[in-house]
Amino acid sequence: MANQALSIMKLKTLIRFKQEGRTHRFIGKSLGLSRTTVVKYVQFLEDSGLDWNVLSSLDDHSLLTLCRSGYTDKADDRWATLCRLLPHYEQELKRPHVTRQTLLEEYRQSYPDGYGKTQFFQYLREHLRLGQAYQPIEHKAGEKLFVDYAGDHLYLTDRDSGEQTKVEVFVAALGCSGLIYAEASMGQTLAEFSLSVCHAFEYIGGVTACLVPDNLKSAVTKADKYEPKLNERFWALCQHYGTAIVPARSRSPKDKPKVENAVRQVYRRVYARLRNHIFHNLAELNAAIRLELDTLNGLPMQGRKESRRHLFEHLERQYLRPLPPEPFVWKQQRELTVQKNCHIQLNDTKHYYSVPYRYIGRKVKVLYDTAHVEIFYQHERIALHPYSHQQHGYSTQTEHMPSTHRFVSEWSETYFIRRAQGVGPHTVKLFEGMCRTKDHPEQAYRSCLGILALAQQHGHAATEQACFEAVERRQYNYAFIFHHLKQNRSKSSAVKVLSIPDAHQNLRGPEYYLNKSDPNA
């Protein structure tokens, strides 16, 4: 065709005029084209072998393809060659540092008789435009909440040093109304991301049918186009709120255009207005963000009279699911082994929590916060305790400590008292005191075993003396006995004095040396 291809709108109008029997002069005057151009287009459309009624029924892409292939100038070979190369050029443009000018130079080097710069760029542009076309997504009210993090950061300033610390900005947007929520956090950890999602649900006052996150590690452990592997703890949050997780595909912004646009709006309406403000903590920053958000959601949307807030209140709010009675509480998670004393120990406070005896030696999952400690085995909760800040303390439920189990029949108070009698009466008193001062005698058994081991190492007399000191001072624990024996061991050991015997068959004596001094001896 000519140096500049005819637009699809003018091409369809030309076909309609030919159906109506209009003259070439009339068509050229109506479309702003020369009579020669009209004749050329009419000629290669007629050469296609299709009548005008069939041509008018073709879609845009088919019509453009027909026009390109029907062009009978000597550029036929050039167009066929370029058609084969366009998909390759599309992929090359995705590589770093590759530009259209680079592709043009490579094309002209390989095909000196090919298209020039103008036509090459035009055909490449049309190919990319057709390939990037997609069907607009219609979102149902209350269906999806899109979440993501902004690429740029906001900053907190230290009051004393003036040092700036960058913070992440979480952004969420509803699919139907486009209502936007944003807040700042120190990072993108699983705990911080989960808390931001909870705050987003609280802001909109309900829960959507599904949540659409990006493929960040806090939500998706392993990205996959068809069945992504979800983070188990984030999945627990969504179960609490009764919503599903539908992650967007990797590197596919078209899957979440709502939140992509929301991030741009946050840049323009929040970042820009806070650029000259100084914030010293997250509370101050998030309070300022909330004020700007209320303004942003109240502004009319581009090309519409309604605001996001208006659409949300009149269209979407009624379709949201209600929030659960209790907010989701983020819990720490540990995998621990149940000890022989029917307890697990949390390293945070070195506190012990009881577990039913039948789980001794098994690995259990422990979820806890500052209020409760939950213990699970194979997805079944087997114990629940109030969280305790008491270090080295015990939280024990009586039903977890059976009296007839082999553990108790073998390690019982009677058993350890009988063994203590072999050491001495003060050891017996110490063992009785240990069992008496604990909530359950089983808690003292490990200490009793340790003291019996010390008696074998240091002797019964030394251990009995240490137990006497412990009872006098009311120190009913293993640590006191251990340190007492360790300190007294060096003091009690006597230093051996070496002496030379008075007579020995190998001693020469003074007579030997007298004989040596006499030359006649």
Residue pairs with C-beta under 8 A, 6 or more apart in sequence:
1 40
1 41
1 44
1 67
1 71
1 73
2 37
2 40
3 118
3 119
4 118
4 122
5 67
5 122
5 126
6 14
6 33
6 37
6 41
6 67
8 60
8 63
8 64
10 31
10 33
11 41
11 63
11 64
11 67
12 56
12 63
13 30
13 31
14 27
14 31
14 38
14 41
14 42
15 45
15 52
15 55
15 56
16 56
17 26
17 27
17 30
18 27
18 42
18 45
18 52
19 52
19 53
19 56
22 30
24 35
24 38
24 39
24 42
25 35
27 33
27 38
28 34
28 35
28 37
28 38
31 38
41 67
43 72
44 67
44 70
44 71
44 72
45 55
45 66
45 67
45 70
47 70
47 72
48 55
48 66
48 70
50 66
55 63
55 66
58 66
61 130
64 126
64 130
68 79
68 83
68 123
69 79
69 80
71 79
75 115
78 111
78 113
78 114
78 115
81 111
81 114
82 107
82 114
82 115
82 120
82 123
85 107
86 123
86 124
86 127
89 103
89 107
89 124
89 127
90 127
90 128
90 131
92 98
92 103
93 99
93 100
93 103
93 128
100 121
100 124
103 124
104 117
104 120
104 121
107 114
107 115
107 120
108 114
114 120
115 123
134 254
137 257
139 175
139 176
139 258
140 175
140 176
140 319
141 176
141 177
141 315
141 316
141 318
141 319
142 176
142 206
142 208
142 209
142 316
142 318
142 319
142 320
142 321
143 175
143 176
143 208
143 209
143 210
143 319
144 174
144 175
144 208
144 209
144 210
144 211
144 212
144 246
144 258
145 172
145 173
145 174
145 175
145 200
145 201
145 204
145 208
145 210
145 211
145 212
145 243
146 172
146 173
146 174
146 175
146 212
146 256
146 258
146 259
146 262
147 170
147 171
147 172
147 196
147 197
147 200
147 211
147 212
147 213
147 214
147 259
148 170
148 171
148 172
148 213
148 214
148 256
148 259
148 260
148 263
149 168
149 169
149 170
149 171
149 188
149 214
149 216
150 168
150 169
150 170
150 171
150 182
150 263
150 266
150 267
151 263
152 169
152 267
152 271
153 166
153 167
153 168
153 169
154 166
154 167
154 169
154 184
154 271
154 274
154 279
154 285
155 164
155 165
155 166
155 167
155 279
156 164
156 165
156 167
156 279
156 280
156 281
156 282
156 285
157 163
157 164
157 165
157 278
157 279
157 280
158 164
158 165
158 280
159 280
165 186
167 184
167 185
167 186
167 282
167 285
168 184
168 185
168 186
168 187
168 188
168 192
169 182
169 183
169 184
169 185
169 266
169 289
170 182
170 183
170 184
170 185
170 193
170 196
170 200
171 180
171 181
171 182
171 259
171 262
171 263
171 266
172 180
172 181
172 182
172 196
172 197
172 200
172 259
172 262
173 179
173 180
173 181
173 258
173 259
173 261
173 262
174 204
174 208
174 258
174 312
174 316
175 208
175 212
175 258
176 311
176 315
176 316
177 308
177 311
177 312
177 315
177 316
178 258
178 261
178 262
178 301
178 308
178 311
179 204
179 297
179 308
179 309
179 311
179 312
179 316
180 262
180 265
180 266
180 293
180 296
180 297
180 308
181 199
181 200
181 203
181 204
181 293
182 262
182 266
182 270
182 289
182 293
183 196
183 199
183 286
183 289
183 290
184 282
184 285
184 286
184 289
185 192
185 193
185 195
185 196
185 282
186 192
186 282
188 216
188 218
189 218
190 217
190 218
190 231
190 233
190 234
191 330
192 218
193 216
193 218
193 219
193 234
194 218
194 233
194 234
194 237
194 328
194 330
195 330
197 211
197 237
198 237
198 327
198 328
201 207
201 241
201 323
202 323
202 327
204 312
204 317
204 320
205 317
205 320
205 323
206 317
206 320
206 321
206 322
206 323
207 241
207 242
207 243
207 320
207 321
207 322
207 323
208 243
208 320
208 321
209 243
209 244
209 321
210 243
210 244
210 245
210 246
211 238
211 243
211 244
211 245
211 246
212 246
212 247
212 248
212 255
212 256
212 259
213 219
213 220
213 245
213 247
213 248
214 247
214 248
214 256
215 223
215 228
215 247
215 248
215 249
215 250
217 231
218 231
218 234
219 230
219 231
219 234
219 245
219 247
220 228
220 229
220 230
220 231
220 247
221 229
221 230
221 231
221 232
222 228
222 229
223 247
223 250
225 249
225 250
228 247
230 245
230 247
233 333
234 245
235 245
237 328
238 244
238 245
240 324
240 328
241 323
241 324
241 328
242 321
242 324
243 321
248 255
248 256
249 255
253 260
265 296
266 296
269 292
269 295
269 296
269 299
270 289
270 292
270 293
270 296
273 292
274 285
274 288
274 289
274 292
277 288
279 285
279 288
296 308
297 307
297 308
297 309
297 312
298 307
298 308
298 309
299 307
299 308
300 306
300 307
301 307
301 308
301 311
329 369
329 371
330 369
331 367
331 368
331 369
331 374
332 348
332 367
332 368
332 369
333 365
333 366
333 367
334 346
334 347
334 365
334 366
334 368
335 363
335 364
335 365
335 366
336 344
336 345
336 346
336 363
336 364
336 366
337 344
337 361
337 362
337 363
337 364
338 344
338 355
338 359
338 360
338 361
338 362
338 364
339 345
339 360
340 360
340 361
340 407
340 411
340 446
341 352
341 442
341 443
341 445
341 446
342 354
342 355
342 356
342 357
342 360
342 396
342 400
342 401
342 407
342 442
343 352
343 353
343 354
343 355
343 394
343 396
344 352
344 353
344 355
344 364
344 366
344 375
345 351
345 352
345 353
346 353
346 366
346 368
346 373
349 388
349 389
349 390
349 391
349 393
350 391
350 392
351 388
351 389
351 390
351 391
351 392
351 393
351 394
351 395
352 393
352 394
352 395
352 396
352 443
353 366
353 373
353 375
353 383
353 385
353 395
354 383
354 385
354 394
354 395
354 396
354 397
354 400
354 401
355 364
355 375
355 382
355 383
355 400
356 382
356 383
356 399
356 400
357 400
357 401
357 402
357 405
357 407
359 377
359 382
360 407
362 377
364 375
364 376
364 377
364 382
365 375
365 376
365 377
366 373
366 374
366 375
366 376
367 373
367 374
367 376
368 374
368 387
369 387
370 387
371 386
371 387
372 384
372 385
372 386
372 387
373 383
373 384
373 385
373 386
373 387
373 395
374 381
374 383
374 384
375 381
375 382
375 383
375 384
375 385
376 382
383 397
383 400
385 395
385 397
386 395
388 395
394 438
394 439
394 440
394 443
396 439
396 440
396 443
398 440
401 408
401 440
401 442
402 408
407 442
408 442
411 442
411 445
411 449
412 441
413 431
413 435
413 441
416 431
416 435
416 444
416 445
416 448
416 452
417 428
417 431
417 432
419 448
419 452
420 427
420 428
420 430
420 431
420 448
420 452
421 427
421 428
422 460
423 452
423 455
423 460
423 463
423 464
423 467
424 460
424 463
424 464
424 467
425 464
426 464
426 465
426 467
426 468
426 471
427 451
427 455
427 463
427 464
427 467
429 467
429 471
430 451
430 467
430 470
430 471
430 476
430 481
431 444
431 448
431 451
433 471
433 474
433 476
434 444
434 447
434 448
434 476
434 477
435 441
435 444
437 444
437 476
438 444
444 476
446 478
447 477
447 478
450 478
450 481
450 482
451 463
451 467
451 478
451 481
454 463
454 466
454 481
454 482
454 485
455 463
458 485
458 489
462 485
462 488
462 489
462 492
463 481
463 485
465 488
466 480
466 481
466 484
466 485
466 488
467 481
469 475
469 480
469 484
470 476
470 477
470 480
470 481
470 484
473 480
515 521
